[in-house]
Structures are given as C-alpha cells and as structure tokens.
Amino acid sequence: MLTPDTWQKSSYSGGGEGNNCVEIADSRTHISIRDSKTPSAGILAFPPEAFAPFIEALKHPEAEPRP
C-alpha cells in the first residue's frame, strides 16, 4: 500500500513551492507516478523494467520506440 511518506518529489520540481512536478513511489512490484498538484487524480503504475524506457521516451519523444 502506498502511504503519503512513500511518495518522493522529483528533484526537478520547478520554482515557487516546488508543486509543479511529479511524485514517484517505488515498490517491489511496480513504480508509480502521480501529479503533485492533484495527487488524488490518478496514478500511473509501471513494472520496474518498463520505467526506464518510459522516462527515455519522455526525454526523447522524437526517437523511434524500441520493440
């Protein structure tokens, strides 16, 4: 179960109070992501082996996806 202290804010939170970012929670079975501004709006969950390709796709959207 994910608890409030399970979530960690991104180190790239932006200016102000750092609320313009995502939060990540890592468990044994999956990695979850949520919007820090509206944490109850929904969560994306990935198996650990899919998380790194997801982040790379965000960094380089023009790249072709790998099969």
C-alpha positions in Angstrom: 0.0 0.0 0.0 1.3 3.5 -0.9 1.3 5.9 2.0 1.9 9.7 2.0 5.5 9.1 3.1 6.1 6.6 0.3 6.0 9.3 -2.3 9.1 11.3 -3.3 9.0 14.6 -5.2 11.1 14.9 -8.3 14.4 16.9 -7.9 13.2 18.9 -10.9 10.2 20.4 -9.1 10.5 23.9 -10.6 10.2 27.3 -8.9 7.9 28.5 -6.2 6.9 26.0 -3.7 8.0 23.1 -5.9 4.5 22.0 -6.7 4.9 21.7 -10.5 6.2 18.3 -10.6 5.6 14.6 -10.3 6.0 12.3 -7.3 7.3 8.8 -7.6 6.7 5.8 -5.3 8.8 2.6 -5.7 7.7 -0.8 -4.5 8.9 -4.3 -5.2 6.4 -4.9 -7.9 5.9 -1.6 -9.6 6.9 2.1 -9.8 4.0 4.6 -9.5 3.8 8.2 -10.7 1.3 10.9 -9.8 0.9 14.7 -10.2 2.0 16.5 -7.1 -0.7 19.2 -7.6 -3.6 16.7 -7.7 -2.3 13.5 -6.1 -5.8 12.0 -5.9 -6.5 12.5 -9.6 -4.8 9.2 -10.6 -1.7 7.2 -10.6 0.4 5.6 -13.5 2.0 2.3 -12.5 4.7 0.5 -14.4 6.6 -2.7 -13.9 10.2 -1.8 -12.9 11.6 -3.0 -16.2 9.3 -0.6 -18.2 10.1 2.5 -16.1 13.5 3.4 -17.7 12.1 3.1 -21.3 9.2 5.3 -20.3 11.5 8.0 -18.9 13.7 7.8 -22.0 10.7 8.3 -24.2 9.7 11.4 -22.3 13.2 12.8 -22.7 13.4 12.0 -26.4 9.9 11.9 -27.9 11.3 12.1 -31.5 13.1 8.7 -31.1 11.6 5.6 -32.5 10.2 3.2 -29.9 12.1 0.0 -29.4 10.3 -3.3 -29.7 
